[in-house]
Amino acid sequence: MVYVGETSRSLKERAKEHEADVRLRRDKPISEHFNGAGHRVQDMGVSVLTQIRDSSH
């Protein structure tokens, strides 16, 4: 599964939110994927493609 997203929060915080979605079986695509047959939250990986800083802050 490939997921691309953006956030103003830290990557660590956002990854923990995704892990909680899976653990709590929330009705979200990432939760449905990792709670499906053959998948586990431990299989989740995170890679930064690029980081863009907002110069207005």
PDB file of N, H, CA, C and O in Angstrom:
ATOM      1  N   MET A   1       0.851  -1.172   0.000  1.00  0.00           N
ATOM      2  CA  MET A   1       0.000   0.000   0.000  1.00  0.00           C
ATOM      3  C   MET A   1       0.893   1.230   0.000  1.00  0.00           C
ATOM      4  O   MET A   1       1.852   1.306   0.768  1.00  0.00           O
ATOM      5  N   VAL A   2       0.589   2.163  -0.833  1.00  0.00           N
ATOM      6  H   VAL A   2      -0.190   2.101  -1.457  1.00  0.00           H
ATOM      7  CA  VAL A   2       1.309   3.431  -0.849  1.00  0.00           C
ATOM      8  C   VAL A   2       0.321   4.511  -0.448  1.00  0.00           C
ATOM      9  O   VAL A   2      -0.779   4.603  -0.992  1.00  0.00           O
ATOM     10  N   TYR A   3       0.728   5.317   0.502  1.00  0.00           N
ATOM     11  H   TYR A   3       1.622   5.243   0.944  1.00  0.00           H
ATOM     12  CA  TYR A   3      -0.102   6.412   0.997  1.00  0.00           C
ATOM     13  C   TYR A   3       0.730   7.675   0.919  1.00  0.00           C
ATOM     14  O   TYR A   3       1.874   7.701   1.374  1.00  0.00           O
ATOM     15  N   VAL A   4       0.171   8.707   0.354  1.00  0.00           N
ATOM     16  H   VAL A   4      -0.758   8.687  -0.015  1.00  0.00           H
ATOM     17  CA  VAL A   4       0.852   9.998   0.292  1.00  0.00           C
ATOM     18  C   VAL A   4      -0.035  10.994   1.008  1.00  0.00           C
ATOM     19  O   VAL A   4      -1.231  11.088   0.733  1.00  0.00           O
ATOM     20  N   GLY A   5       0.559  11.737   1.930  1.00  0.00           N
ATOM     21  H   GLY A   5       1.531  11.660   2.153  1.00  0.00           H
ATOM     22  CA  GLY A   5      -0.216  12.722   2.668  1.00  0.00           C
ATOM     23  C   GLY A   5       0.632  13.913   3.023  1.00  0.00           C
ATOM     24  O   GLY A   5       1.841  13.935   2.796  1.00  0.00           O
ATOM     25  N   GLU A   6      -0.025  14.898   3.582  1.00  0.00           N
ATOM     26  H   GLU A   6      -1.008  14.879   3.766  1.00  0.00           H
ATOM     27  CA  GLU A   6       0.702  16.070   4.060  1.00  0.00           C
ATOM     28  C   GLU A   6       0.116  16.463   5.403  1.00  0.00           C
ATOM     29  O   GLU A   6      -1.058  16.218   5.681  1.00  0.00           O
ATOM     30  N   THR A   7       0.944  17.072   6.228  1.00  0.00           N
ATOM     31  H   THR A   7       1.898  17.272   6.002  1.00  0.00           H
ATOM     32  CA  THR A   7       0.503  17.473   7.552  1.00  0.00           C
ATOM     33  C   THR A   7       1.370  18.614   8.049  1.00  0.00           C
ATOM     34  O   THR A   7       2.524  18.757   7.644  1.00  0.00           O
ATOM     35  N   SER A   8       0.811  19.414   8.918  1.00  0.00           N
ATOM     36  H   SER A   8      -0.126  19.298   9.247  1.00  0.00           H
ATOM     37  CA  SER A   8       1.609  20.462   9.559  1.00  0.00           C
ATOM     38  C   SER A   8       2.165  19.959  10.892  1.00  0.00           C
ATOM     39  O   SER A   8       2.997  20.620  11.514  1.00  0.00           O
ATOM     40  N   ARG A   9       1.698  18.784  11.325  1.00  0.00           N
ATOM     41  H   ARG A   9       1.023  18.247  10.820  1.00  0.00           H
ATOM     42  CA  ARG A   9       2.195  18.188  12.570  1.00  0.00           C
ATOM     43  C   ARG A   9       3.498  17.441  12.282  1.00  0.00           C
ATOM     44  O   ARG A   9       3.872  17.245  11.126  1.00  0.00           O
ATOM     45  N   SER A  10       4.170  17.034  13.335  1.00  0.00           N
ATOM     46  H   SER A  10       3.866  17.193  14.275  1.00  0.00           H
ATOM     47  CA  SER A  10       5.408  16.283  13.136  1.00  0.00           C
ATOM     48  C   SER A  10       5.083  14.915  12.534  1.00  0.00           C
ATOM     49  O   SER A  10       3.994  14.379  12.743  1.00  0.00           O
ATOM     50  N   LEU A  11       6.032  14.362  11.791  1.00  0.00           N
ATOM     51  H   LEU A  11       6.917  14.797  11.622  1.00  0.00           H
ATOM     52  CA  LEU A  11       5.848  13.051  11.181  1.00  0.00           C
ATOM     53  C   LEU A  11       5.609  11.988  12.252  1.00  0.00           C
ATOM     54  O   LEU A  11       4.788  11.088  12.067  1.00  0.00           O
ATOM     55  N   LYS A  12       6.318  12.091  13.358  1.00  0.00           N
ATOM     56  H   LYS A  12       6.984  12.822  13.508  1.00  0.00           H
ATOM     57  CA  LYS A  12       6.150  11.133  14.455  1.00  0.00           C
ATOM     58  C   LYS A  12       4.718  11.163  14.984  1.00  0.00           C
ATOM     59  O   LYS A  12       4.112  10.115  15.207  1.00  0.00           O
ATOM     60  N   GLU A  13       4.181  12.361  15.182  1.00  0.00           N
ATOM     61  H   GLU A  13       4.673  13.213  15.001  1.00  0.00           H
ATOM     62  CA  GLU A  13       2.814  12.509  15.683  1.00  0.00           C
ATOM     63  C   GLU A  13       1.803  11.935  14.683  1.00  0.00           C
ATOM     64  O   GLU A  13       0.862  11.247  15.077  1.00  0.00           O
ATOM     65  N   ARG A  14       1.995  12.214  13.408  1.00  0.00           N
ATOM     66  H   ARG A  14       2.759  12.773  13.087  1.00  0.00           H
ATOM     67  CA  ARG A  14       1.063  11.726  12.383  1.00  0.00           C
ATOM     68  C   ARG A  14       1.127  10.208  12.269  1.00  0.00           C
ATOM     69  O   ARG A  14       0.093   9.559  12.108  1.00  0.00           O
ATOM     70  N   ALA A  15       2.315   9.636  12.349  1.00  0.00           N
ATOM     71  H   ALA A  15       3.155  10.163  12.480  1.00  0.00           H
ATOM     72  CA  ALA A  15       2.456   8.177  12.288  1.00  0.00           C
ATOM     73  C   ALA A  15       1.752   7.521  13.472  1.00  0.00           C
ATOM     74  O   ALA A  15       1.111   6.481  13.317  1.00  0.00           O
ATOM     75  N   LYS A  16       1.870   8.126  14.656  1.00  0.00           N
ATOM     76  H   LYS A  16       2.391   8.970  14.782  1.00  0.00           H
ATOM     77  CA  LYS A  16       1.181   7.586  15.840  1.00  0.00           C
ATOM     78  C   LYS A  16      -0.333   7.645  15.664  1.00  0.00           C
ATOM     79  O   LYS A  16      -1.046   6.748  16.115  1.00  0.00           O
ATOM     80  N   GLU A  17      -0.824   8.690  15.016  1.00  0.00           N
ATOM     81  H   GLU A  17      -0.245   9.418  14.650  1.00  0.00           H
ATOM     82  CA  GLU A  17      -2.265   8.784  14.742  1.00  0.00           C
ATOM     83  C   GLU A  17      -2.707   7.651  13.819  1.00  0.00           C
ATOM     84  O   GLU A  17      -3.759   7.049  14.038  1.00  0.00           O
ATOM     85  N   HIS A  18      -1.918   7.359  12.796  1.00  0.00           N
ATOM     86  H   HIS A  18      -1.064   7.848  12.618  1.00  0.00           H
ATOM     87  CA  HIS A  18      -2.249   6.252  11.895  1.00  0.00           C
ATOM     88  C   HIS A  18      -2.219   4.923  12.654  1.00  0.00           C
ATOM     89  O   HIS A  18      -3.095   4.081  12.455  1.00  0.00           O
ATOM     90  N   GLU A  19      -1.233   4.730  13.510  1.00  0.00           N
ATOM     91  H   GLU A  19      -0.521   5.413  13.671  1.00  0.00           H
ATOM     92  CA  GLU A  19      -1.153   3.492  14.293  1.00  0.00           C
ATOM     93  C   GLU A  19      -2.377   3.349  15.191  1.00  0.00           C
ATOM     94  O   GLU A  19      -2.923   2.254  15.325  1.00  0.00           O
ATOM     95  N   ALA A  20      -2.811   4.448  15.808  1.00  0.00           N
ATOM     96  H   ALA A  20      -2.368   5.338  15.699  1.00  0.00           H
ATOM     97  CA  ALA A  20      -4.007   4.416  16.659  1.00  0.00           C
ATOM     98  C   ALA A  20      -5.246   4.083  15.829  1.00  0.00           C
ATOM     99  O   ALA A  20      -6.112   3.338  16.287  1.00  0.00           O
ATOM    100  N   ASP A  21      -5.339   4.625  14.622  1.00  0.00           N
ATOM    101  H   ASP A  21      -4.635   5.230  14.251  1.00  0.00           H
ATOM    102  CA  ASP A  21      -6.466   4.305  13.740  1.00  0.00           C
ATOM    103  C   ASP A  21      -6.540   2.802  13.500  1.00  0.00           C
ATOM    104  O   ASP A  21      -7.626   2.223  13.513  1.00  0.00           O
ATOM    105  N   VAL A  22      -5.397   2.175  13.284  1.00  0.00           N
ATOM    106  H   VAL A  22      -4.515   2.646  13.274  1.00  0.00           H
ATOM    107  CA  VAL A  22      -5.354   0.731  13.040  1.00  0.00           C
ATOM    108  C   VAL A  22      -5.712  -0.028  14.310  1.00  0.00           C
ATOM    109  O   VAL A  22      -6.558  -0.922  14.284  1.00  0.00           O
ATOM    110  N   ARG A  23      -5.068   0.325  15.427  1.00  0.00           N
ATOM    111  H   ARG A  23      -4.380   1.051  15.448  1.00  0.00           H
ATOM    112  CA  ARG A  23      -5.318  -0.365  16.697  1.00  0.00           C
ATOM    113  C   ARG A  23      -6.780  -0.287  17.113  1.00  0.00           C
ATOM    114  O   ARG A  23      -7.345  -1.271  17.590  1.00  0.00           O
ATOM    115  N   LEU A  24      -7.391   0.878  16.935  1.00  0.00           N
ATOM    116  H   LEU A  24      -6.932   1.678  16.548  1.00  0.00           H
ATOM    117  CA  LEU A  24      -8.774   1.098  17.360  1.00  0.00           C
ATOM    118  C   LEU A  24      -9.793   0.736  16.277  1.00  0.00           C
ATOM    119  O   LEU A  24     -10.999   0.919  16.447  1.00  0.00           O
ATOM    120  N   ARG A  25      -9.274   0.219  15.159  1.00  0.00           N
ATOM    121  H   ARG A  25      -8.295   0.071  15.021  1.00  0.00           H
ATOM    122  CA  ARG A  25     -10.121  -0.232  14.047  1.00  0.00           C
ATOM    123  C   ARG A  25     -11.090   0.850  13.581  1.00  0.00           C
ATOM    124  O   ARG A  25     -12.266   0.587  13.328  1.00  0.00           O
ATOM    125  N   ARG A  26     -10.570   2.071  13.475  1.00  0.00           N
ATOM    126  H   ARG A  26      -9.615   2.285  13.681  1.00  0.00           H
ATOM    127  CA  ARG A  26     -11.390   3.181  12.989  1.00  0.00           C
ATOM    128  C   ARG A  26     -11.741   2.968  11.520  1.00  0.00           C
ATOM    129  O   ARG A  26     -11.014   2.297  10.788  1.00  0.00           O
ATOM    130  N   ASP A  27     -12.847   3.540  11.107  1.00  0.00           N
ATOM    131  H   ASP A  27     -13.437   4.086  11.702  1.00  0.00           H
ATOM    132  CA  ASP A  27     -13.341   3.384   9.739  1.00  0.00           C
ATOM    133  C   ASP A  27     -12.566   4.296   8.790  1.00  0.00           C
ATOM    134  O   ASP A  27     -13.081   5.310   8.319  1.00  0.00           O
ATOM    135  N   LYS A  28     -11.319   3.910   8.521  1.00  0.00           N
ATOM    136  H   LYS A  28     -10.902   3.086   8.904  1.00  0.00           H
ATOM    137  CA  LYS A  28     -10.436   4.668   7.641  1.00  0.00           C
ATOM    138  C   LYS A  28      -9.699   3.678   6.748  1.00  0.00           C
ATOM    139  O   LYS A  28      -9.445   2.547   7.162  1.00  0.00           O
ATOM    140  N   PRO A  29      -9.352   4.087   5.529  1.00  0.00           N
ATOM    141  CA  PRO A  29      -8.680   3.153   4.607  1.00  0.00           C
ATOM    142  C   PRO A  29      -7.419   2.516   5.186  1.00  0.00           C
ATOM    143  O   PRO A  29      -7.196   1.322   4.983  1.00  0.00           O
ATOM    144  N   ILE A  30      -6.596   3.271   5.893  1.00  0.00           N
ATOM    145  H   ILE A  30      -6.778   4.241   6.057  1.00  0.00           H
ATOM    146  CA  ILE A  30      -5.354   2.703   6.439  1.00  0.00           C
ATOM    147  C   ILE A  30      -5.658   1.628   7.480  1.00  0.00           C
ATOM    148  O   ILE A  30      -4.961   0.616   7.553  1.00  0.00           O
ATOM    149  N   SER A  31      -6.696   1.846   8.280  1.00  0.00           N
ATOM    150  H   SER A  31      -7.262   2.668   8.221  1.00  0.00           H
ATOM    151  CA  SER A  31      -7.107   0.858   9.274  1.00  0.00           C
ATOM    152  C   SER A  31      -7.648  -0.398   8.596  1.00  0.00           C
ATOM    153  O   SER A  31      -7.304  -1.516   8.979  1.00  0.00           O
ATOM    154  N   GLU A  32      -8.489  -0.207   7.596  1.00  0.00           N
ATOM    155  H   GLU A  32      -8.769   0.701   7.285  1.00  0.00           H
ATOM    156  CA  GLU A  32      -9.047  -1.352   6.876  1.00  0.00           C
ATOM    157  C   GLU A  32      -7.938  -2.180   6.226  1.00  0.00           C
ATOM    158  O   GLU A  32      -7.999  -3.410   6.231  1.00  0.00           O
ATOM    159  N   HIS A  33      -6.933  -1.518   5.670  1.00  0.00           N
ATOM    160  H   HIS A  33      -6.883  -0.519   5.665  1.00  0.00           H
ATOM    161  CA  HIS A  33      -5.829  -2.233   5.024  1.00  0.00           C
ATOM    162  C   HIS A  33      -5.031  -3.052   6.037  1.00  0.00           C
ATOM    163  O   HIS A  33      -4.841  -4.253   5.848  1.00  0.00           O
ATOM    164  N   PHE A  34      -4.565  -2.416   7.104  1.00  0.00           N
ATOM    165  H   PHE A  34      -4.718  -1.439   7.257  1.00  0.00           H
ATOM    166  CA  PHE A  34      -3.687  -3.109   8.047  1.00  0.00           C
ATOM    167  C   PHE A  34      -4.425  -4.064   8.973  1.00  0.00           C
ATOM    168  O   PHE A  34      -3.789  -4.891   9.626  1.00  0.00           O
ATOM    169  N   ASN A  35      -5.742  -3.974   9.047  1.00  0.00           N
ATOM    170  H   ASN A  35      -6.259  -3.302   8.517  1.00  0.00           H
ATOM    171  CA  ASN A  35      -6.514  -4.951   9.806  1.00  0.00           C
ATOM    172  C   ASN A  35      -7.028  -6.069   8.907  1.00  0.00           C
ATOM    173  O   ASN A  35      -7.722  -6.973   9.374  1.00  0.00           O
ATOM    174  N   GLY A  36      -6.695  -6.013   7.629  1.00  0.00           N
ATOM    175  H   GLY A  36      -6.131  -5.279   7.250  1.00  0.00           H
ATOM    176  CA  GLY A  36      -7.097  -7.052   6.686  1.00  0.00           C
ATOM    177  C   GLY A  36      -6.194  -8.275   6.798  1.00  0.00           C
ATOM    178  O   GLY A  36      -5.166  -8.257   7.475  1.00  0.00           O
ATOM    179  N   ALA A  37      -6.603  -9.317   6.125  1.00  0.00           N
ATOM    180  H   ALA A  37      -7.438  -9.332   5.575  1.00  0.00           H
ATOM    181  CA  ALA A  37      -5.849 -10.576   6.150  1.00  0.00           C
ATOM    182  C   ALA A  37      -4.429 -10.368   5.632  1.00  0.00           C
ATOM    183  O   ALA A  37      -4.222  -9.749   4.588  1.00  0.00           O
ATOM    184  N   GLY A  38      -3.467 -10.886   6.366  1.00  0.00           N
ATOM    185  H   GLY A  38      -3.636 -11.389   7.213  1.00  0.00           H
ATOM    186  CA  GLY A  38      -2.074 -10.840   5.935  1.00  0.00           C
ATOM    187  C   GLY A  38      -1.332  -9.560   6.260  1.00  0.00           C
ATOM    188  O   GLY A  38      -0.199  -9.376   5.815  1.00  0.00           O
ATOM    189  N   HIS A  39      -1.945  -8.669   7.027  1.00  0.00           N
ATOM    190  H   HIS A  39      -2.866  -8.818   7.388  1.00  0.00           H
ATOM    191  CA  HIS A  39      -1.290  -7.407   7.359  1.00  0.00           C
ATOM    192  C   HIS A  39      -1.309  -7.179   8.870  1.00  0.00           C
ATOM    193  O   HIS A  39      -2.184  -7.678   9.578  1.00  0.00           O
ATOM    194  N   ARG A  40      -0.328  -6.417   9.346  1.00  0.00           N
ATOM    195  H   ARG A  40       0.383  -6.012   8.771  1.00  0.00           H
ATOM    196  CA  ARG A  40      -0.240  -6.059  10.762  1.00  0.00           C
ATOM    197  C   ARG A  40       0.261  -4.626  10.851  1.00  0.00           C
ATOM    198  O   ARG A  40       0.937  -4.141   9.944  1.00  0.00           O
ATOM    199  N   VAL A  41      -0.071  -3.951  11.945  1.00  0.00           N
ATOM    200  H   VAL A  41      -0.620  -4.345  12.682  1.00  0.00           H
ATOM    201  CA  VAL A  41       0.415  -2.581  12.142  1.00  0.00           C
ATOM    202  C   VAL A  41       1.943  -2.575  12.179  1.00  0.00           C
ATOM    203  O   VAL A  41       2.560  -1.569  11.827  1.00  0.00           O
ATOM    204  N   GLN A  42       2.563  -3.680  12.599  1.00  0.00           N
ATOM    205  H   GLN A  42       2.061  -4.496  12.885  1.00  0.00           H
ATOM    206  CA  GLN A  42       4.020  -3.772  12.643  1.00  0.00           C
ATOM    207  C   GLN A  42       4.632  -3.747  11.242  1.00  0.00           C
ATOM    208  O   GLN A  42       5.828  -3.495  11.090  1.00  0.00           O
ATOM    209  N   ASP A  43       3.817  -4.009  10.221  1.00  0.00           N
ATOM    210  H   ASP A  43       2.846  -4.214  10.344  1.00  0.00           H
ATOM    211  CA  ASP A  43       4.302  -3.969   8.841  1.00  0.00           C
ATOM    212  C   ASP A  43       4.352  -2.550   8.284  1.00  0.00           C
ATOM    213  O   ASP A  43       4.899  -2.327   7.204  1.00  0.00           O
ATOM    214  N   MET A  44       3.791  -1.594   9.009  1.00  0.00           N
ATOM    215  H   MET A  44       3.347  -1.775   9.887  1.00  0.00           H
ATOM    216  CA  MET A  44       3.713  -0.215   8.533  1.00  0.00           C
ATOM    217  C   MET A  44       5.093   0.427   8.533  1.00  0.00           C
ATOM    218  O   MET A  44       5.847   0.298   9.498  1.00  0.00           O
ATOM    219  N   GLY A  45       5.415   1.107   7.463  1.00  0.00           N
ATOM    220  H   GLY A  45       4.803   1.212   6.679  1.00  0.00           H
ATOM    221  CA  GLY A  45       6.675   1.836   7.360  1.00  0.00           C
ATOM    222  C   GLY A  45       6.413   3.259   6.897  1.00  0.00           C
ATOM    223  O   GLY A  45       5.409   3.531   6.237  1.00  0.00           O
ATOM    224  N   VAL A  46       7.306   4.155   7.239  1.00  0.00           N
ATOM    225  H   VAL A  46       8.121   3.934   7.775  1.00  0.00           H
ATOM    226  CA  VAL A  46       7.152   5.566   6.883  1.00  0.00           C
ATOM    227  C   VAL A  46       8.429   6.039   6.201  1.00  0.00           C
ATOM    228  O   VAL A  46       9.531   5.789   6.689  1.00  0.00           O
ATOM    229  N   SER A  47       8.276   6.717   5.083  1.00  0.00           N
ATOM    230  H   SER A  47       7.381   6.920   4.687  1.00  0.00           H
ATOM    231  CA  SER A  47       9.409   7.308   4.371  1.00  0.00           C
ATOM    232  C   SER A  47       9.061   8.736   3.991  1.00  0.00           C
ATOM    233  O   SER A  47       7.967   9.009   3.497  1.00  0.00           O
ATOM    234  N   VAL A  48       9.989   9.637   4.220  1.00  0.00           N
ATOM    235  H   VAL A  48      10.878   9.415   4.621  1.00  0.00           H
ATOM    236  CA  VAL A  48       9.801  11.028   3.826  1.00  0.00           C
ATOM    237  C   VAL A  48      10.250  11.174   2.375  1.00  0.00           C
ATOM    238  O   VAL A  48      11.386  10.844   2.036  1.00  0.00           O
ATOM    239  N   LEU A  49       9.366  11.664   1.532  1.00  0.00           N
ATOM    240  H   LEU A  49       8.443  11.933   1.808  1.00  0.00           H
ATOM    241  CA  LEU A  49       9.721  11.905   0.133  1.00  0.00           C
ATOM    242  C   LEU A  49      10.357  13.275  -0.026  1.00  0.00           C
ATOM    243  O   LEU A  49      11.374  13.427  -0.704  1.00  0.00           O
ATOM    244  N   THR A  50       9.753  14.263   0.600  1.00  0.00           N
ATOM    245  H   THR A  50       8.927  14.140   1.150  1.00  0.00           H
ATOM    246  CA  THR A  50      10.302  15.619   0.575  1.00  0.00           C
ATOM    247  C   THR A  50       9.700  16.403   1.730  1.00  0.00           C
ATOM    248  O   THR A  50       8.601  16.102   2.196  1.00  0.00           O
ATOM    249  N   GLN A  51      10.414  17.387   2.174  1.00  0.00           N
ATOM    250  H   GLN A  51      11.306  17.631   1.796  1.00  0.00           H
ATOM    251  CA  GLN A  51       9.931  18.253   3.245  1.00  0.00           C
ATOM    252  C   GLN A  51       9.970  19.683   2.728  1.00  0.00           C
ATOM    253  O   GLN A  51      11.003  20.162   2.260  1.00  0.00           O
ATOM    254  N   ILE A  52       8.838  20.352   2.820  1.00  0.00           N
ATOM    255  H   ILE A  52       7.999  19.963   3.201  1.00  0.00           H
ATOM    256  CA  ILE A  52       8.737  21.734   2.361  1.00  0.00           C
ATOM    257  C   ILE A  52       8.352  22.595   3.548  1.00  0.00           C
ATOM    258  O   ILE A  52       7.316  22.380   4.177  1.00  0.00           O
ATOM    259  N   ARG A  53       9.174  23.545   3.839  1.00  0.00           N
ATOM    260  H   ARG A  53      10.015  23.719   3.328  1.00  0.00           H
ATOM    261  CA  ARG A  53       8.881  24.451   4.950  1.00  0.00           C
ATOM    262  C   ARG A  53       8.078  25.631   4.428  1.00  0.00           C
ATOM    263  O   ARG A  53       8.380  26.194   3.376  1.00  0.00           O
ATOM    264  N   ASP A  54       7.050  25.993   5.183  1.00  0.00           N
ATOM    265  H   ASP A  54       6.805  25.536   6.038  1.00  0.00           H
ATOM    266  CA  ASP A  54       6.216  27.139   4.826  1.00  0.00           C
ATOM    267  C   ASP A  54       6.941  28.406   5.250  1.00  0.00           C
ATOM    268  O   ASP A  54       7.134  28.635   6.444  1.00  0.00           O
ATOM    269  N   SER A  55       7.337  29.216   4.309  1.00  0.00           N
ATOM    270  H   SER A  55       7.179  29.030   3.340  1.00  0.00           H
ATOM    271  CA  SER A  55       8.119  30.421   4.620  1.00  0.00           C
ATOM    272  C   SER A  55       7.290  31.517   5.270  1.00  0.00           C
ATOM    273  O   SER A  55       7.845  32.520   5.721  1.00  0.00           O
ATOM    274  N   SER A  56       5.966  31.346   5.329  1.00  0.00           N
ATOM    275  H   SER A  56       5.516  30.531   4.963  1.00  0.00           H
ATOM    276  CA  SER A  56       5.127  32.374   5.944  1.00  0.00           C
ATOM    277  C   SER A  56       5.070  32.243   7.461  1.00  0.00           C
ATOM    278  O   SER A  56       4.512  33.110   8.133  1.00  0.00           O
ATOM    279  N   HIS A  57       5.647  31.159   8.016  1.00  0.00           N
ATOM    280  H   HIS A  57       6.101  30.455   7.470  1.00  0.00           H
ATOM    281  CA  HIS A  57       5.614  30.963   9.480  1.00  0.00           C
ATOM    282  C   HIS A  57       6.943  31.231  10.115  1.00  0.00           C
ATOM    283  O   HIS A  57       7.081  31.111  11.333  1.00  0.00           O
TER     284      HIS A  57
END
